[in-house]
């Protein structure tokens, strides 16, 4: 927590305003990071959809190949099995990696949200404390009159 110097009418306004500006800047930076993470999630989702689309295209190509002659069909089926195995393995690896990235981004996003809440609570506490001090000053001022 920031220690502000105390002046005649309460805390030093420049110090308090500077601190509030700093909190605002930090919060804006956190929001920007959150937006960047959201863009990354969207990009990864598009990439995943692209791989799924490619997988579908490969499956359709393999189905057409099976309509060719018996000899070509046997070779196509062997090739399909090999390709599908590779594609599924690659797909699973990509999905796992994308899911892990998504979890990491979500964790960072939740941490940012939690930090924003903490900053808000600290700022509320500071403002309440200042309000208490101002009320005490008013009481002292009235008593001295």
Buried (B, 14 or more C-beta within 10 A) or exposed (E): EEEBEEEEEBBBEEBBEEBBEEBEEEBEEBEEEBEEBEEBBEEBEEEBEEBEEEBEEBEEEBEEBEEEEEEEEEEBEEEBEEBBEEBEEEBEEBEEEBEEBBEEBEEBBEEBEEEBEEBEEEBEEBEEEBEEBEEEEEEEEEEEE
